[in-house]
Amino acid sequence: MAKVVLRKVRKEFGSSVVVHDIDLTIPHQEFVVLVGPSGCGKSTTLRMIAGLEDISAGEIHIGDTLVNDMPPKDRNIAMVFQSYALYPYATVWENMAFGLRVRRYPQAEIRRRVEAAADILGIRDMLDRKPRQLSGGQRQRVAIGRAIVRDPEVFLFDEPLSNLDAKLRVQMRTEIKKIHQRVATTMIYVTHDQVEAMTLAQRIVVMNAGRIEQIGTPQDMYERPATRFVAGFIGSPAMNFVPCSISDGGAELGVRIGESLVLPVPAGRRDRYRAYSGRSMLLGIRPEHCFDAKTHQPAAGQAPFEIVAGVVEPLGIDTMVHFELAATPVCARVNSYAVSSEGERLAMVMDMNNMHLIDPQTDKVV
């Protein structure tokens, strides 16, 4: 069973701590994505699991084995890097077979594994080509194939799609997900792209400044972020954050924005939010939860308000409209025909059932 367990794992470079005593358990066959901005410690964590970086403290277990002092070649892992790292003078077949040859596998077994991996990746007809004869996506498939033939307990991916163009990244995301379904082994994937994380992961680990902010399914991260950082990092476009306060009118509770706008709090949230009455808070709302009243009449828990459109970004299927609430920039996703130019007044609806209230003193979602 290729369960991966990190216990109080820490990484220091001199006096700088880049990974702070993280705990993480990844069950056998799970696809986990480590995501976060540059410098958050996600690649360092992956390299410590691979054995390419020494750990400063803590324990790493792969299966039932403590691997702290075990060299990378003995950990039964395979890693796919951002760079394809293919031998330019060797064919696809030779690139994929190289690791097995070094380990002195029988020729028949090498052929079986290479051909099986090539079938999975759809590159059987490319085995005689050199890397220069391949596209970027095809080269990345070869790099993944080189990992698959190892039949490792754990696959590690370090931003493998960052060198590809946008259309090819979408295609390769689908391919990697199919590979996990067919190979069915533990996969740990690092990326700074939250869209990649959402589409690939069974569970997401959001990292920030060397710490784990939150662990959960993609839907958990989208619907129930634990902190302002997670709320703002997950989702595209990013969540809006608007300064507000909670006004208590007895039976009714409202979110006050500026001097004149008060949006009612849904009944199911009143008890939870009442303790923050009168305090300066942040309203978190995603662009897709602010929509135009022409196509969405207010329902229970949804509040009408009016805006003056600023920048308008037509996207075909819908339109992004930028405006201000109490001098704070806000973005909304509206119907493609709702607004055509800046300066237009627009009746809007905010879905308060999907609001988030954030304590600015702790940056926690309450």
C-alpha positions in Angstrom: 0.0 0.0 0.0 1.6 3.3 -1.2 0.3 5.6 1.5 2.5 8.7 2.0 2.6 10.2 5.5 4.4 13.4 6.5 4.8 14.1 10.2 6.0 17.5 11.4 8.1 17.8 8.3 10.3 20.9 8.4 12.8 22.4 6.0 15.3 25.1 6.9 17.8 26.9 4.7 20.2 28.5 7.1 18.1 30.6 9.4 15.1 30.6 7.0 12.3 28.2 7.5 10.6 27.4 4.2 8.4 24.5 5.3 6.9 24.7 8.8 6.3 21.4 10.5 3.6 20.1 8.2 1.4 17.1 8.7 -0.1 15.3 5.7 -1.5 11.8 5.1 -2.1 10.7 1.5 -4.0 7.4 1.2 -3.1 4.7 -1.4 -4.2 5.6 -4.9 -5.3 9.1 -4.1 -4.6 12.0 -6.4 -3.5 15.0 -4.3 -2.5 18.4 -5.6 -0.2 20.8 -3.7 -1.1 24.3 -4.8 0.0 27.8 -3.8 1.9 30.8 -5.0 5.6 30.8 -5.8 7.7 30.4 -2.7 5.0 28.7 -0.6 7.0 25.5 -0.1 5.1 23.2 -2.4 8.0 22.1 -4.6 10.3 21.8 -1.7 7.8 19.5 0.0 7.6 17.4 -3.1 11.4 17.2 -3.4 11.6 16.1 0.3 9.2 13.3 -0.5 11.4 12.3 -3.5 14.6 12.5 -1.4 16.0 15.3 -3.5 16.0 17.6 -0.5 17.0 16.6 3.0 14.5 17.3 5.7 15.5 19.4 8.7 13.0 17.7 11.1 10.1 15.3 11.1 9.4 12.0 9.4 8.4 10.9 5.9 6.8 7.4 5.4 6.1 5.8 2.0 4.0 2.7 2.7 5.2 1.3 5.9 8.8 2.5 5.4 10.5 5.5 7.1 12.4 7.0 4.2 14.2 10.0 5.9 17.6 8.6 5.2 16.8 6.5 2.1 18.3 7.7 -1.2 15.8 8.6 -4.0 16.6 5.4 -6.1 15.4 3.2 -3.2 12.1 5.0 -2.5 10.2 3.3 -5.4 8.9 6.7 -6.7 8.9 8.2 -10.1 9.0 12.0 -10.8 8.0 14.0 -13.7 9.6 17.5 -13.9 8.7 20.8 -15.4 11.5 20.2 -17.9 11.0 17.1 -20.1 14.6 16.1 -19.5 14.7 13.7 -22.5 17.9 12.5 -24.1 17.9 14.3 -27.4 20.1 11.6 -29.2 17.8 8.7 -28.1 14.5 7.6 -29.5 11.3 7.7 -27.6 11.6 3.9 -26.9 15.2 4.3 -25.7 14.2 7.3 -23.4 11.4 5.3 -21.8 13.5 2.2 -21.5 16.6 3.8 -20.1 15.7 3.5 -16.4 14.8 -0.1 -16.7 18.0 -0.9 -18.6 20.1 0.7 -15.8 18.3 -1.5 -13.3 19.1 -4.6 -15.6 15.5 -5.6 -16.2 15.2 -8.5 -18.8 14.7 -7.2 -22.4 11.3 -8.9 -22.7 10.1 -7.2 -19.6 11.4 -3.8 -20.8 9.6 -4.2 -24.1 6.4 -5.2 -22.4 6.4 -2.2 -20.0 7.4 0.3 -22.7 4.7 -0.8 -25.1 2.1 -0.9 -22.4 2.9 2.6 -21.3 3.0 3.8 -24.9 -0.5 2.3 -25.4 -1.8 4.1 -22.3 -0.4 7.4 -23.6 -1.3 7.0 -27.2 2.3 7.3 -28.5 2.9 3.7 -29.8 3.5 5.1 -33.3 6.1 7.5 -32.0 8.5 5.0 -30.4 11.1 5.4 -33.2 11.1 9.2 -33.2 13.7 11.5 -31.6 12.5 14.2 -29.1 13.1 17.0 -31.7 10.5 15.3 -33.9 7.8 15.7 -31.2 5.6 18.5 -30.1 5.7 19.8 -26.5 2.7 17.8 -25.5 4.1 14.6 -27.0 7.4 15.2 -25.2 5.6 15.5 -21.9 3.8 12.2 -22.6 7.2 10.6 -23.1 8.4 12.0 -19.8 5.2 10.6 -18.1 5.7 7.3 -19.9 9.3 7.1 -18.6 7.8 7.3 -15.1 5.0 4.8 -15.8 7.3 2.0 -16.9 9.0 2.1 -13.5 5.7 0.9 -12.0 6.4 3.0 -8.9 4.4 3.1 -5.7 4.1 6.9 -5.9 4.1 9.3 -8.9 5.4 12.9 -8.2 4.6 15.7 -10.7 6.4 19.0 -10.3 4.5 21.6 -12.5 4.7 19.3 -15.5 2.4 21.4 -17.7 3.9 24.9 -17.2 5.9 24.8 -20.4 2.8 24.1 -22.6 0.4 26.6 -24.2 -3.0 27.1 -22.7 -4.9 24.8 -25.1 -2.4 22.0 -24.7 -2.5 22.3 -20.9 -6.2 21.7 -20.9 -5.7 18.6 -23.1 -2.9 17.3 -21.0 -4.9 17.8 -17.8 -7.5 15.4 -19.2 -4.8 12.9 -20.2 -3.2 12.9 -16.7 -6.6 12.3 -15.1 -7.1 9.4 -17.5 -3.7 8.0 -16.6 -4.5 8.1 -12.9 -7.7 6.2 -13.6 -5.8 3.5 -15.5 -2.7 3.2 -13.5 -4.5 3.6 -10.1 -1.5 4.5 -7.9 -0.8 7.4 -5.5 -0.1 10.7 -7.3 1.2 13.9 -5.8 1.1 16.9 -8.1 2.5 20.4 -7.6 1.2 23.4 -9.4 0.6 27.2 -8.9 -2.4 27.0 -11.2 -5.6 26.7 -9.1 -7.6 25.6 -12.2 -5.2 22.7 -12.6 -5.7 21.9 -8.9 -9.5 22.0 -9.1 -9.8 19.9 -12.3 -7.2 17.2 -11.4 -7.3 16.7 -7.6 -9.3 14.3 -5.5 -8.0 16.4 -2.6 -6.3 19.8 -2.6 -3.6 21.0 -0.2 -3.4 24.8 -0.3 0.0 26.0 1.0 1.0 29.5 1.9 4.3 30.7 3.3 5.5 27.2 4.1 2.3 26.2 5.9 -0.8 24.2 5.0 -3.7 26.6 5.0 -6.4 24.0 4.2 -6.9 20.4 3.0 -10.1 19.3 1.3 -11.9 18.3 -1.9 -12.1 20.9 -4.8 -15.7 21.5 -3.9 -14.8 22.0 -0.2 -12.2 24.6 -1.2 -14.7 26.5 -3.4 -17.7 26.4 -1.2 -16.2 26.3 2.3 -12.8 28.1 2.4 -11.3 28.3 5.9 -9.3 31.5 5.4 -9.2 34.6 3.3 -6.1 33.3 1.5 -7.9 30.1 0.4 -11.0 32.0 -0.5 -9.1 34.4 -2.7 -6.8 31.8 -4.2 -9.3 29.2 -5.2 -11.8 30.3 -7.9 -11.4 32.2 -11.2 -12.0 35.1 -11.3 -10.9 35.6 -7.7 -13.4 36.2 -4.9 -14.3 39.8 -4.1 -13.5 41.2 -0.6 -15.5 44.2 0.5 -15.2 46.0 3.8 -18.5 45.8 5.8 -20.1 45.6 9.2 -22.9 43.6 10.6 -26.0 45.7 11.5 -28.3 44.1 14.1 -31.9 45.1 13.7 -33.3 42.6 16.2 -35.0 39.8 14.2 -33.2 41.0 11.1 -29.4 41.1 10.5 -27.8 42.9 7.6 -24.4 43.4 5.9 -23.7 47.1 5.8 -21.5 48.4 3.0 -20.7 52.0 3.1 -23.3 54.5 4.2 -26.4 53.4 2.4 -26.3 49.8 1.2 -27.5 47.1 3.6 -27.9 43.5 2.3 -30.0 41.1 4.4 -28.2 38.1 6.0 -30.0 34.8 5.2 -31.9 33.3 8.2 -29.7 30.3 8.4 -26.6 32.4 9.1 -28.0 35.0 11.5 -27.1 33.2 14.7 -23.6 32.6 13.5 -23.0 36.2 12.4 -24.8 38.0 15.3 -21.7 37.7 17.5 -19.9 40.0 15.0 -22.5 42.8 15.1 -20.9 46.2 15.0 -17.4 45.0 14.1 -15.5 45.8 11.0 -15.5 42.7 8.8 -15.0 41.6 5.2 -17.7 40.4 2.9 -16.4 37.7 0.5 -18.5 37.1 -2.6 -17.5 35.3 -5.8 -18.2 37.1 -9.2 -20.6 34.3 -10.2 -22.7 35.0 -7.2 -23.3 38.6 -8.3 -25.6 38.6 -11.3 -27.9 40.9 -13.3 -31.5 41.2 -12.3 -32.7 41.0 -15.9 -32.1 37.3 -16.0 -32.2 36.5 -12.3 -35.1 37.6 -10.2 -34.2 37.7 -6.5 -35.1 34.5 -4.6 -34.8 33.6 -0.9 -31.5 34.8 0.5 -30.7 36.9 -2.6 -30.5 40.7 -2.3 -31.0 43.4 -5.0 -28.8 46.4 -5.5 -27.7 48.8 -8.2 -24.3 49.6 -9.7 -22.7 51.8 -12.3 -20.7 49.6 -14.7 -17.0 50.4 -15.0 -14.8 48.2 -17.2 -16.9 45.7 -19.2 -15.2 42.5 -20.5 -17.3 40.4 -23.0 -16.3 36.7 -22.9 -18.9 35.3 -25.3 -20.9 33.1 -23.0 -21.0 35.8 -20.3 -19.6 39.2 -19.5 -17.3 40.3 -16.6 -18.4 43.7 -15.3 -16.2 45.7 -12.9 -17.7 48.3 -10.5 -17.3 49.7 -7.1 -19.0 49.2 -3.8 -18.0 51.8 -1.2 -14.9 52.6 -3.2 -13.9 49.0 -3.3 -13.4 47.3 -6.7 -15.8 44.4 -7.3 -16.1 42.1 -10.3 -19.3 40.3 -11.3 -20.2 37.6 -13.9 -23.4 38.7 -15.7 -25.4 37.6 -18.8 -23.6 38.5 -22.0 -26.4 40.9 -23.0 -26.8 42.5 -19.6 -24.5 45.4 -20.2 -22.6 46.8 -23.2 -20.5 49.7 -22.1 -19.2 51.5 -19.1 -21.3 54.1 -17.3 -24.5 52.1 -17.6 -26.7 51.6 -14.6 -27.4 48.0 -13.9 -29.8 46.3 -11.5 -27.9 43.4 -9.8 -28.6 40.6 -7.4 -26.2 39.3 -4.8 -26.6 35.7 -3.6 -26.1 36.0 0.1 -26.5 32.2 0.5 -23.0 32.0 -0.9 -21.5 34.9 1.0 -18.5 34.5 3.3 -17.9 36.7 6.4 -14.2 37.1 7.2 -12.7 38.5 10.4 -9.9 40.8 9.2 -8.0 40.4 12.5 -7.6 36.7 12.0 -8.2 36.3 8.3 -10.5 33.4 9.2 -13.9 32.7 7.6 -16.5 32.8 10.4 
